[in-house]
Amino acid sequence: MLAYGLDRAAWYEGSQLSASIAIDDEERYRSEVFPHLWSLGRIRPVKATPDGVVIISTTGPTGMALLALHLGPR
């Protein structure tokens, strides 16, 4: 799994860090991060439940994930 934030990317195998990459220029971003980015699926809509949870389906080249966002106080 690739985790990316601003100037650094990290590859994980399970819970173990396997590689850490400094993203210090546009070429590095284009070659190391961009091909692996996840995006909101156009076909899969965002759903909201009556109790204030928003469900978002994301897809990427290595799989998919469902995210649940809890809105408001808990």
Buried (B, 14 or more C-beta within 10 A) or exposed (E): BBEBEEEEBBBEEEEEEEEEBEBEEEEBBEEBBEEBEBEEBEEBEEEEEEEEEEBBBBBBEEEEEEEEEEEEEE
